[in-house]
Amino acid sequence: MADGRWTPRAAMAAGLFLVLATLQVAIPAHATLEPRPARFGWQMYSTKSHVPEVWTEDATGSRTAVEVGQLMGDGRAEIHWTEPLASALCMDEQVRAVVVIEGETEERILCS
């Protein structure tokens, strides 16, 4: 390159450098635009979810509040709470349904 021309080896090394540098910037930039928290994303453990409101219903239709923190431990934002909560709470023979409210969504799961 003393005469200002690129050798094939130098051009390949420069191209590889540019590709790797672009990837190091593009991948985190793309990850920042994805919905949070993304499973296995860099922000997976950087946020904590809001614990849902949960009730159990018995045969008469009366509701009993459930202390979710005692069942699920440390809440993580990427976990969808409904299925694991319902299957655990439906093990009680008195429970006929589980009501889970996460944000704006209310789900009522009948126990079988």
C-alpha positions in Angstrom: 0.0 0.0 0.0 3.0 2.3 -0.2 1.9 3.4 -3.7 -1.7 4.2 -2.4 -3.2 0.9 -3.8 -4.9 -1.7 -1.7 -3.6 -5.2 -1.7 -6.2 -7.9 -1.8 -5.3 -8.9 1.7 -5.6 -5.4 3.0 -8.9 -4.8 1.3 -10.3 -8.1 2.8 -9.1 -7.1 6.3 -10.7 -3.7 5.9 -13.9 -5.2 4.7 -14.0 -7.7 7.6 -13.4 -4.8 10.0 -16.2 -2.8 8.6 -18.6 -5.7 8.7 -17.8 -6.5 12.4 -17.9 -2.8 13.4 -21.3 -2.5 11.7 -22.7 -5.6 13.5 -21.4 -4.3 16.9 -23.5 -1.1 16.4 -26.5 -2.5 14.5 -27.4 -5.4 16.8 -27.7 -3.4 20.0 -29.4 -0.6 18.1 -32.0 -3.0 16.8 -32.5 -4.6 20.3 -33.3 -1.2 21.8 -36.2 -0.8 19.4 -37.8 -4.2 20.2 -40.7 -4.5 22.7 -39.5 -4.8 26.3 -38.7 -7.0 27.9 -37.7 -9.5 25.2 -37.0 -13.0 26.3 -33.2 -13.5 26.4 -32.8 -9.8 25.5 -30.3 -7.5 27.2 -33.1 -5.9 29.1 -34.5 -9.1 30.4 -33.4 -8.6 34.0 -33.3 -4.8 33.9 -37.0 -4.4 34.6 -39.5 -5.9 37.0 -43.0 -6.7 36.1 -46.1 -5.4 37.8 -47.5 -8.3 39.8 -51.0 -9.2 38.5 -54.1 -9.1 40.6 -55.3 -12.7 41.2 -58.4 -14.1 42.7 -59.8 -17.6 43.1 -63.5 -18.3 42.8 -65.3 -21.1 44.6 -68.5 -22.9 43.7 -70.6 -20.1 45.1 -68.8 -17.5 43.0 -67.2 -15.7 45.9 -63.7 -14.5 45.2 -60.6 -14.8 47.4 -57.6 -12.6 46.8 -54.3 -14.5 46.2 -50.9 -13.2 47.4 -49.0 -13.7 44.1 -45.6 -12.8 45.6 -45.7 -15.9 47.8 -46.5 -18.2 44.9 -44.2 -16.9 42.2 -41.3 -15.4 44.1 -39.4 -12.7 42.3 -41.6 -11.4 39.4 -39.9 -11.2 36.0 -41.4 -9.0 33.3 -41.2 -11.5 30.5 -43.2 -14.2 32.2 -46.9 -14.6 31.2 -48.4 -15.3 34.7 -51.8 -16.7 33.8 -51.0 -20.3 32.9 -48.6 -21.2 35.8 -50.8 -19.4 38.3 -54.0 -21.1 37.1 -52.5 -24.6 37.1 -51.1 -24.2 40.6 -54.2 -22.6 42.1 -56.6 -25.1 40.4 -54.9 -28.0 42.3 -57.1 -26.9 45.3 -60.4 -28.8 45.0 -62.4 -25.8 46.4 -61.2 -23.5 43.5 -63.6 -23.5 40.5 -61.9 -20.6 38.5 -58.9 -18.3 38.6 -59.2 -14.7 37.7 -55.9 -12.9 36.6 -55.7 -9.2 35.8 -52.5 -8.2 34.1 -52.5 -4.5 33.1 -55.7 -4.0 31.0 -56.3 -7.7 30.4 -58.6 -9.8 32.6 -58.5 -13.6 32.1 -60.9 -16.0 33.8 -59.7 -19.6 33.7 -62.1 -22.4 34.6 -60.6 -25.3 36.6 -61.4 -28.7 35.3 
